[in-house]
Amino acid sequence: MGYLLEIKEEANREVVEAFVYYENKREGLGEEFLDDLDSYFSRITANPEHFPSRRKPYREAVIKRFPFIIIYEILENRIVVYSVFNTWQDPDKKKS
C-alpha cells in the first residue's frame, strides 16, 4: 500500500527554522539536514509501522545525525507529520 505524506504547517515551520539555523552554522549544512529528513520521510512512507509508538496513536522517528524527532500518525493511506521536534528544546513542548 502506498502512503501519502502530509506535513502539517507547524512541522513545516520547524523544518524551515532548522534549515535556516544549520545554513547559518555552515553553508550547505541546511541542505544536508533536508536530505537526511527526506530520507526519513521516505522510510516512514515505505514502512510507517517500523518506528515505535511512544504515545498512541503517534509514532516517533529519531533522526540519528541531527537532534530531531519526527512525530507522525498513520491515518488510513496517509502519514500525517505533526512535528519535526528539536530534542534540544523544552521536552514539555513535545507533549502539547
C-alpha positions in Angstrom: 0.0 0.0 0.0 1.3 3.4 -0.9 1.1 6.2 1.7 0.7 9.9 1.0 2.8 12.2 3.1 1.0 15.2 4.7 3.2 17.7 6.6 1.3 20.0 8.9 2.0 23.7 9.0 3.7 23.6 12.4 6.0 20.8 11.3 6.9 22.7 8.1 7.7 25.8 10.1 10.0 23.7 12.4 11.8 22.3 9.3 12.3 25.8 7.9 13.7 27.1 11.2 16.1 24.2 11.4 17.2 24.7 7.8 18.0 28.4 8.4 19.8 27.6 11.7 22.0 24.9 10.1 22.7 27.1 7.0 23.8 29.9 9.3 26.1 27.4 11.1 27.8 26.2 7.9 26.8 26.8 4.3 25.4 23.5 2.9 24.6 22.0 6.3 20.9 23.1 6.0 20.7 21.1 2.7 22.3 18.1 4.4 19.6 18.4 7.1 16.9 18.5 4.4 18.4 15.5 2.6 18.5 13.5 5.8 15.0 14.5 6.7 13.8 13.5 3.2 15.4 10.0 3.6 13.5 9.6 6.9 10.2 10.7 5.2 10.9 8.0 2.5 11.5 5.4 5.1 8.3 6.3 7.0 6.1 6.2 3.9 7.6 2.9 2.8 7.2 1.3 6.2 5.3 3.5 8.7 5.0 0.9 11.4 8.7 0.5 11.6 9.1 3.3 14.1 7.8 3.0 17.7 4.6 4.3 19.1 5.6 6.1 22.3 2.1 7.7 22.9 -0.6 6.2 20.9 -1.6 6.9 18.1 1.6 8.9 17.5 4.9 7.4 16.3 8.4 8.8 16.6 11.3 8.5 14.2 14.5 9.6 15.8 16.9 11.2 13.3 20.4 9.9 14.1 22.6 12.7 12.6 20.6 15.7 13.8 18.8 16.1 17.2 15.3 15.8 15.8 12.3 13.5 16.2 9.6 13.2 13.5 6.2 12.8 15.2 3.6 11.3 13.0 0.4 9.3 12.8 -0.8 6.7 10.3 -4.3 7.6 9.1 -5.7 5.1 6.5 -3.5 5.8 3.4 -1.8 8.9 4.8 1.1 9.7 7.0 0.5 12.9 8.9 3.6 14.6 10.3 2.7 16.8 13.2 6.1 17.9 14.3 9.8 17.8 13.4 10.8 18.3 17.0 14.2 19.6 18.1 15.2 17.5 21.1 17.3 20.3 22.5 14.1 22.2 23.1 11.9 22.0 26.2 10.6 18.4 26.3 7.2 19.7 27.6 6.6 21.4 24.2 6.6 17.9 22.6 3.7 16.9 24.8 1.4 19.6 23.5 
